[in-house]
Amino acid sequence: MPRGEQDRSKRLDIIRDMIVRASTAKAPGEVARIWATQYWKVRPVDVMVTASRRGCEPDEYRITGVRHLRDMISGEVARQIPDVPRPYTDLPIHRGGLVGSLVAEPVPRLLSGLDADADPVLGTALAGMRSVIAVPIYDQGQALNWTLQFRAEADGFDPAELEAAFLIANLVGHNHRRMVLSHEVQQLNAALREQFEQVARVQKALLPREIPAIPGLSIATSYLTSEQAGGDYYDFFPFPDGRWGILIADVSGHGAAAATIMAMLHGILHAYAGPATTPGEVMAYANARLMAAGIEGTFVTAFFGIYDPPTATLTYARCGHNPPILKDGTTGEVRFLSGRGGLPLGVLEPYEVENDSVRLRPQDTIVLYTDGITEAFNASREMFGPERLDAALTACSGAPDCVMDSVHAALFKHTGSLARRDDQTLVALRYVGRA
């Protein structure tokens, strides 16, 4: 092979190796290190200066790097490049000088016959340099970064090199900038995930730590969170006269806002001191407090029941929430309890909601749930729906633990996934007779 072709082949191998390695880089600095050690073997320059005008006034700039060929080839420069670039704001601002004149106009330039020794900012570093190509790197249409490539020869560059340097520097610069932004996005996502995890931990801490011993009832609960912090909530409230309040609620939306509303509702209900005697009055109180907070665009669906152990009667108010389900302890029949209900909480004031009641017989089971269950989708975008929930409850014994297992199994069969787009909450109450 002729020597010229051998040289071209060697250069092509170097470029190919550089591109392959850069394509696997995981951090912005890794791309810069690969570039610093490889590219200058193909196209050597004596000194390379990088500058930035990002965040500067029109006549200002910052020097972000001064690299000599010997240090680039040896790998010394690569060892100094961090994975994530240091903030530009940590670097001093300069004005004037040779660099100032080169970056004053956002166009690529080739200058020969320089006297770089006299530059007031980089005179020592540029001693002996006699030619330069100045290449702007554009970001959103603005020349914010520059590479200035110097050689000692008075006519060290030709126009073809300027064209190639202009194109390559912008391609590499855009890739580097993309990786910097990607790294920033990853950091932000990690911070957000940590915040959501903290919100989820607080949210779970507001749920009952243990199921209370309510006379005559066997109880099981399940609270499965989605990928985001949500607003599902269930709770139990003892009344002084021996009755028990039973709540399941769902705040509209997801994320920290929904979790915050859920925490507000928790505080409102736990601070409630009466004198209301019906579920509707308790819900009217909660609605008034939520409305007073002035939070727009968010509402809460809720089911609040008051269970009276001596009579095995559950009196309840349904505020825009899914209807409860009764599984008959004698026949095994499953039916949705109708009732008049009312609007969700936090929509309007004054607020009224009708009360309904059901008297439980031995082995009757009441099932409360949030719409994360009935609105769970499969790959074909079919909802789980009330019919499949009905079938899951029909297939189980009605024992609260069996309700949990049967519904979860049916959900997994439907969705084929353990991941959830919405929180899924279940509360099952079985009347086992007077204690």
QUIZI-V348969 format. One record per residue. RES is the residue in one small letter. PHI is phi in degrees with one decimal (999 if undefined). PSI is psi in degrees with one decimal (NA if undefined). NEAR is the number of other ideal C-beta (glycine too) atoms within 8 Angstrom. Layout:
# QUIZI-V348969
res/phi/psi/near
RES/PHI/PSI/NEAR
RES/PHI/PSI/NEAR
This chain:
# QUIZI-V348969
res/phi/psi/near
m/999/130.1/5
p/-56.3/152.4/5
r/-59.5/-41.3/6
g/-59.1/-40.9/6
e/-70.4/-35.1/8
q/-61.6/-44.0/9
d/-61.5/-44.0/8
r/-63.4/-38.6/8
s/-65.1/-41.5/9
k/-63.2/-43.5/8
r/-62.7/-41.4/9
l/-64.2/-37.8/8
d/-63.8/-41.7/8
i/-63.2/-45.3/11
i/-64.2/-43.5/11
r/-61.1/-46.7/8
d/-59.0/-41.1/9
m/-63.7/-43.7/12
i/-67.0/-42.6/8
v/-62.7/-45.7/8
r/-66.1/-39.8/10
a/-65.0/-30.8/11
s/-69.6/-17.8/6
t/-102.0/2.4/6
a/-63.3/143.6/11
k/-107.7/-9.9/4
a/-141.9/151.9/10
p/-55.4/-41.9/13
g/-64.8/-28.6/11
e/-65.9/-40.9/10
v/-61.5/-44.9/14
a/-63.6/-37.2/11
r/-67.8/-41.6/10
i/-62.2/-45.4/13
w/-61.7/-44.6/11
a/-64.1/-34.1/13
t/-91.6/-25.3/12
q/-101.0/-46.8/13
y/-62.1/-36.4/10
w/-77.0/-7.6/13
k/-71.9/-29.8/8
v/-85.5/-41.4/9
r/-134.8/79.6/8
p/-70.4/142.7/8
v/-130.7/160.7/10
d/-80.1/-42.1/10
v/-140.9/136.3/13
m/-120.9/129.2/13
v/-113.4/133.2/15
t/-112.2/139.7/12
a/-137.5/157.7/13
s/-136.5/141.8/13
r/-113.5/12.7/12
r/-66.3/123.4/9
g/75.7/13.3/4
c/-106.1/159.6/10
e/-72.2/165.1/4
p/-53.2/-32.9/4
d/-101.5/15.9/7
e/-113.5/158.3/10
y/-158.6/164.1/14
r/-123.2/140.7/14
i/-87.2/117.6/14
t/-99.0/-12.1/10
g/-174.9/144.4/7
v/-130.6/113.7/9
r/-122.4/135.0/12
h/-101.7/149.5/8
l/-55.6/-44.2/11
r/-60.7/-36.3/7
d/-74.7/-32.9/9
m/-69.7/-46.2/14
i/-66.5/-38.3/10
s/-73.0/-17.6/6
g/94.4/-1.1/7
e/-61.2/-40.5/9
v/-63.7/-43.2/11
a/-59.8/-37.6/11
r/-66.4/-21.1/6
q/-91.5/-10.2/5
i/-88.2/118.5/9
p/-76.2/163.3/6
d/-60.6/-38.2/6
v/-118.7/127.2/9
p/-60.4/144.7/9
r/-67.8/151.2/7
p/-59.4/134.2/5
y/-58.4/-31.2/10
t/-66.1/-13.5/5
d/-78.9/-11.9/5
l/-96.3/148.3/10
p/-69.7/152.5/5
i/-94.0/138.6/8
h/-122.4/162.0/12
r/-138.7/150.6/8
g/71.1/-163.2/8
g/74.8/-178.1/11
l/-62.0/-44.9/12
v/-62.3/-41.3/15
g/-59.2/-39.7/13
s/-70.9/-33.1/8
l/-72.7/-32.7/12
v/-97.1/4.3/13
a/-67.4/-34.1/6
e/-114.6/133.9/5
p/-80.2/54.3/6
v/-135.8/149.3/5
p/-69.5/143.7/10
r/-140.9/150.6/10
l/-125.5/123.3/11
l/-124.7/139.3/10
s/-122.4/163.1/10
g/65.3/37.6/7
l/-75.9/161.5/11
d/-123.5/72.6/5
a/-69.0/-17.3/15
d/-59.4/-26.8/9
a/-85.1/-0.9/7
d/-63.9/126.5/11
p/-70.4/-18.7/6
v/-97.6/-45.3/11
l/-123.7/26.1/13
g/-55.1/-45.4/11
t/-66.1/-45.1/5
a/-67.1/-27.2/8
l/-102.9/15.0/14
a/-57.9/128.5/8
g/87.5/-4.7/8
m/-80.6/134.1/14
r/-124.6/-5.9/13
s/-148.4/155.6/16
v/-152.9/147.2/15
i/-117.4/130.0/14
a/-108.2/120.6/13
v/-120.2/116.1/14
p/-79.0/143.6/11
i/-113.6/120.6/13
y/-90.2/143.8/10
d/-139.0/116.2/9
q/54.5/39.6/4
g/82.0/0.9/4
q/-116.0/141.3/7
a/-81.8/89.6/10
l/-97.6/-24.6/9
n/-128.3/155.1/14
w/-139.9/147.2/15
t/-117.6/130.8/13
l/-118.3/113.1/14
q/-109.1/120.1/12
f/-111.7/145.4/15
r/-131.3/155.1/12
a/-75.2/-25.3/8
e/-68.7/142.2/7
a/-63.3/-34.4/8
d/-119.3/61.4/7
g/-80.1/-13.0/10
f/-129.3/155.9/12
d/-122.2/164.4/5
p/-56.5/-32.1/6
a/-64.3/-37.7/6
e/-66.4/-36.5/10
l/-62.5/-44.3/14
e/-61.4/-45.8/8
a/-64.7/-43.9/9
a/-63.1/-39.5/14
f/-61.4/-47.1/10
l/-67.1/-49.8/8
i/-65.6/-43.3/9
a/-60.7/-38.7/11
n/-72.6/-37.6/11
l/-63.7/-47.0/8
v/-67.2/-41.4/10
g/-61.8/-41.0/11
h/-66.5/-39.9/9
n/-64.2/-41.6/10
h/-63.8/-44.0/11
r/-63.7/-39.2/9
r/-61.6/-41.3/8
m/-69.8/-35.1/12
v/-61.9/-46.3/11
l/-64.8/-39.4/8
s/-62.9/-40.9/8
h/-63.8/-41.1/11
e/-63.9/-40.6/8
v/-63.3/-41.6/8
q/-61.5/-41.7/8
q/-64.0/-43.1/8
l/-63.7/-42.0/8
n/-63.3/-40.4/8
a/-63.4/-40.8/8
a/-65.6/-41.1/8
l/-65.5/-41.1/8
r/-60.2/-42.5/8
e/-62.7/-40.8/8
q/-65.5/-42.8/9
f/-64.3/-37.6/12
e/-65.4/-38.7/8
q/-64.8/-43.2/8
v/-60.9/-43.4/12
a/-63.5/-37.2/11
r/-65.9/-42.2/8
v/-64.4/-42.4/10
q/-59.7/-45.3/14
k/-66.6/-32.2/9
a/-66.2/-21.4/6
l/-82.6/-13.0/9
l/-77.7/159.9/10
p/-57.7/132.2/9
r/-70.8/-28.6/3
e/-149.2/155.3/4
i/-75.0/128.6/8
p/-71.8/157.7/9
a/-89.1/95.6/4
i/-96.9/122.9/10
p/-53.8/128.9/8
g/87.3/-7.2/10
l/-116.5/140.2/11
s/-105.4/130.9/8
i/-130.5/140.8/12
a/-137.0/146.9/12
t/-134.6/156.4/11
s/-145.3/133.2/9
y/-134.5/104.4/11
l/-111.2/122.6/8
t/-86.5/156.5/11
s/-86.0/-172.7/11
e/-70.4/-21.3/5
q/-112.0/157.5/7
a/-61.4/137.9/12
g/-126.7/-159.4/16
g/-131.5/20.9/15
d/-69.5/150.6/16
y/-158.7/134.6/15
y/-136.6/155.9/14
d/-165.6/165.8/11
f/-131.0/138.3/12
f/-130.6/116.6/11
p/-77.8/135.5/7
f/-100.1/151.8/9
p/-58.7/-28.2/4
d/-87.3/8.0/4
g/98.1/-10.9/8
r/-75.6/164.2/9
w/-128.6/133.7/12
g/-88.1/137.8/16
i/-128.9/123.1/15
l/-125.8/140.7/14
i/-136.0/135.4/15
a/-146.0/160.6/16
d/-144.6/116.6/16
v/-82.4/137.8/16
s/-64.1/145.3/10
g/84.3/-171.7/8
h/-136.4/-179.7/9
g/83.2/-167.5/11
a/-62.6/-35.2/9
a/-63.2/-46.3/8
a/-64.3/-41.1/15
a/-64.2/-34.7/16
t/-67.1/-42.4/8
i/-63.2/-40.2/15
m/-59.0/-43.0/16
a/-64.7/-36.9/11
m/-62.8/-44.5/11
l/-63.6/-39.3/16
h/-57.0/-48.8/11
g/-64.4/-40.5/8
i/-61.3/-47.5/12
l/-73.3/-34.6/13
h/-75.3/-19.4/7
a/-91.2/-6.9/6
y/-64.8/132.6/11
a/-124.4/17.1/4
g/87.2/-166.6/5
p/-93.4/23.1/4
a/-60.0/148.1/9
t/-120.7/-6.0/5
t/-121.5/156.6/10
p/-57.9/-38.3/14
g/-61.7/-37.3/12
e/-69.2/-38.3/9
v/-64.3/-43.3/15
m/-67.4/-34.9/16
a/-63.5/-38.4/13
y/-64.0/-47.3/11
a/-61.8/-39.7/14
n/-62.6/-43.2/13
a/-60.7/-40.4/10
r/-69.0/-39.8/10
l/-66.7/-41.6/15
m/-64.0/-36.9/11
a/-65.7/-25.4/6
a/-70.6/-19.1/7
g/69.4/28.3/5
i/-88.9/115.8/8
e/-94.5/153.9/4
g/80.7/6.7/3
t/-131.8/140.4/12
f/-139.3/169.5/10
v/-131.0/123.8/16
t/-89.5/144.1/14
a/-152.1/148.7/17
f/-121.5/123.8/15
f/-127.8/121.3/13
g/-118.9/152.0/13
i/-118.6/116.3/15
y/-98.1/130.1/13
d/-107.4/104.7/11
p/-57.0/-42.7/14
p/-60.9/-33.6/6
t/-104.2/-4.7/6
a/54.4/37.0/11
t/-107.4/133.0/10
l/-110.4/111.0/14
t/-99.4/134.9/11
y/-145.3/157.9/15
a/-124.6/133.1/17
r/-112.8/113.1/14
c/-104.8/80.7/17
g/68.9/9.4/11
h/-94.6/163.4/13
n/-58.2/143.1/9
p/-68.1/142.8/10
p/-67.6/160.8/13
i/-116.9/137.6/14
l/-113.1/123.9/13
k/-103.3/115.8/14
d/-65.5/127.1/11
g/-71.8/-17.1/11
t/-95.6/-49.4/6
t/-96.1/-18.5/4
g/79.9/1.2/8
e/-64.1/141.7/6
v/-112.8/127.6/10
r/-145.2/147.5/7
f/-82.3/130.6/9
l/-78.2/121.9/10
s/-75.7/-127.6/4
g/107.6/158.2/9
r/-79.7/-39.3/5
g/64.0/-166.4/11
g/-162.4/-172.7/13
l/-72.3/159.6/9
p/-60.8/161.2/12
l/-76.1/148.1/17
g/85.5/14.2/11
v/-100.3/-47.0/6
l/-151.6/163.6/6
e/-141.1/136.3/6
p/-72.5/162.5/5
y/-123.4/136.4/13
e/-136.1/141.6/7
v/-145.3/138.8/14
e/-77.3/152.1/10
n/-102.0/141.3/10
d/-126.0/166.8/11
s/-148.9/155.9/8
v/-141.5/134.5/10
r/-97.8/123.5/8
l/-86.1/143.3/10
r/-107.7/161.2/10
p/-51.6/134.5/8
q/74.0/2.5/10
d/-66.7/142.0/13
t/-125.2/130.2/15
i/-102.0/131.5/13
v/-118.4/122.0/14
l/-110.1/147.2/12
y/-158.3/161.7/15
t/-105.6/166.7/12
d/-73.3/-5.3/10
g/-63.8/-20.7/16
i/-83.7/-57.0/14
t/-69.0/-23.8/11
e/-102.3/19.0/9
a/-72.7/130.7/15
f/-102.4/150.0/9
n/-97.4/-174.2/10
a/-63.9/-23.4/4
s/-91.5/11.5/4
r/63.3/33.1/5
e/-97.4/132.9/7
m/-75.8/150.6/7
f/-60.1/-48.2/14
g/72.9/164.6/8
p/-66.3/-27.2/7
e/-66.9/-43.3/6
r/-70.6/-33.1/10
l/-64.2/-43.2/15
d/-57.2/-45.1/11
a/-66.2/-38.8/9
a/-64.2/-37.6/12
l/-75.2/-34.0/15
t/-63.9/-35.0/9
a/-78.0/-10.3/7
c/-106.8/170.1/11
s/-74.3/-20.8/4
g/99.7/-12.3/13
a/-62.9/137.9/10
p/-52.4/-42.7/12
d/-65.4/-36.1/7
c/-66.8/-36.1/10
v/-58.2/-47.0/17
m/-59.0/-49.9/12
d/-64.3/-43.3/9
s/-66.9/-43.4/12
v/-67.2/-43.0/14
h/-64.6/-40.2/9
a/-63.4/-42.1/9
a/-65.8/-38.1/14
l/-63.6/-45.3/12
f/-64.7/-40.4/10
k/-61.4/-36.4/7
h/-75.1/-47.6/11
t/-88.7/-26.6/10
g/69.4/18.0/7
s/-149.0/148.4/5
l/-89.4/-10.1/4
a/-75.7/152.3/5
r/-133.7/139.4/12
r/-86.9/-14.7/8
d/-144.9/154.3/12
d/-61.8/147.2/14
q/-127.1/113.8/16
t/-122.3/134.8/17
l/-129.9/140.6/14
v/-135.1/122.8/13
a/-118.3/130.8/14
l/-124.3/117.5/15
r/-113.8/130.4/15
y/-83.0/116.7/14
v/-104.5/5.9/8
g/103.9/164.6/6
r/-66.8/136.5/7
a/-69.8/NA/5
